[in-house]
Every structure is written in structure tokens, then in C-alpha cells.
Amino acid sequence: MTKAEADTPSRDDLAVTTAFVIALAATLGALFIGEVLGQMPCTLCWYQRIAMFPLVPILGLSIWRGDRLARVYALPFGIAGLALAAWHSGLYAGLLPAPVVPCTENGPSCSGPAQVILGLPIPYLSLAAFAAILACLILPRGTRA
């Protein structure tokens, strides 16, 4: 392999970079909603943040260091976040019965009209972000671009 081939980003590198950008955008969006707009997250949103926020330093450091183990570090967070986001989206859509309702009338709620961004409710945006990150981490395998 020549030096030029070694310096050419692979599909894996581009996929991890894309996953990093998605995680960074989701993290900054969550912080903007909470800190700037002053909208408190519900319990399930907090759990999804716990799964999303570590992805930024994990993927960012992996890109910076050229560490090929980003998938190993990031997959557990992505899978947990996707499961939580799917559960939250199911509750939001009314597909799942809710014995414990995370979005209460006395506390923070994800079901109000103020919780819609780009025409999608926050639980669906979270689901899309985790699904895209997992797609970037799982699907692209192969040769150099």
C-alpha cells in the first residue's frame, strides 16, 4: 500500500465521521432545547441523552486518534439509545400501553406542540438519530473508497 492509499479515507472512516456529526448535532440540539429554550426533558429523554452524549467524545477521539475500535466502544450506547428511543416513540404514538407515563402533566412533557422540531416530535428525532448512527457504525464495511 502506498502512502497516498494509506492517507485516503476509507468508507469506514467516512461512516464514523458521519456518525460523529450526527451525534454532535443531536447533543447540541438537546442542549439548545434544554439550556436556551428552557424546556426540561422528560425521564425517557434524559435516558436517551445518557446514551447520546458519550458518543461525541467516543467517536471524536476515535477519529482523531485513528482508532479502528470506535464500533466496539460506541455500539452499546447506540443500541441502548435506539431501544429507549423506540420505546419512547411507541409511547408517543400510542402504540404501547403506558403503565408509567414519562411525560406527565405536572412535569416535563414531550407531547406538547412546543416539542416539535422540523415537523417531527422529539422522540422521533431521537429515534432517527440513533438509527442513523447505528447504520453508520454497522453497515459500511469494505475496501477503501
N, C-alpha and C positions, 0 to 999 in steps of 0.2 A: 504494500500500500504506500502510495506517495504521500508527501506532506500535504499536497493540495487535497487529496482524497480524505486525509485524516482531519483536515480543517473544515471540510464540507459538513454542514449539519445533516444528521440522519433524520429519517421520519420519526424516530423515537424522540430525538431532541426537540423537534418541532411540536410533537404531541405534548411533551412535558411542559414546554414553554406555553402552549395554548392552555393547558390545564392550570398553570400558574396564573395566567392572565385572567381566566375565569374566576379562580379562587380569590384573586386580588380584587376584582370588580365586585364580587359578592360580599367580600369582607368590608370594603369601603362603602358599598351601598347600605349594608346593615348598620355600620357605624354612623352614616349620614342620617338614616331614618331615626336611629335612637338618640344620637347626640345633637344633631342640628334641628331636626323636625320635632324632637322631644316625644316621640311615640315609643312607649315601653313595649318590649317584646313579650309575648305570652310564654308559657313554660316550654312548649314544644319548639318555639323559635329559639329560646335560649339553648336548648339541647342541640339544635341544628347549628347554632353559632359555635358551640363547643367542638363540633365536628369540622366546621369550615375554617375557623381561624387558624388552626395549626397547619393547614395545608399550604398557606402562604409561605411561612419560613421553611417548611419541609421541601416544597418544590423549588422555591427560590434558591436555597442553599444547594440543592441538588444540581440545578442548572449552573450556578456559579462555580461549584467545585468539579463539575463534570462527572458527578456520581451517578452511576447507572442503576442504583438501587432505589430510585425515587418511588417506583411502583410498590416495592416491599414496604416502604415507610408510609406511603400515602393511601394505599388501598383500604386498610382497616378504617381510616377516618371517612373515606369516600363511601364505603359500603354502609357504615353506621349512619352517616348523614342521609344517604339515599333512603334507607329504611325509615328513618324518622320523618323525612320529607314526604315519603309515600303515605305513611300513616296520617300525617298532618293534612295532606291533600285529600285523603279519603274522608277524614272527619269534616273538612271544609266543604267538600262536595256532597256530604250527606250519605256517602256510600257505606260508611262504617257506623255502627251504633256507638254512641259516646257515653259510656258509664261514668267516665271522668272527663269533663269538658275543660280543656286547657284554656280556652278563650272565654272568660267569664264576663258577666255584665258588670261586676264590681271591680274587675282588674283589667289588665291589658287585653285587647282583642285584635285578632287578625281578620275579623269578619266585617269590619266596617268599611264604608266607601273610601275612607282616607287611606286604607291599606291596599289600594290598587295602584300598581305602577306599570306603566306602559300597557295598560289594559288588562294586566294579569294580577290576580291576588298574590300576596307574598308567599303563601305556601307553594303555589305552582311555580313561582320563580325559583324558589329554593330547590324544588324537585328537578327543574330543568338544569340548574347549575350543577347539582350533584351528578345527574345523569350525564351531562356533557363532560365533566371532569373524569368520571369513570370510563366513558367512551375513549377519551384521550389516553387514559392510562392502560386500558385493556386491549383495545383494538389494534393500534398501529404497531406492528412487528414486522421486521423485514430488513431489506437492504437499504443502502444509502440512497438518498434522493438524487 
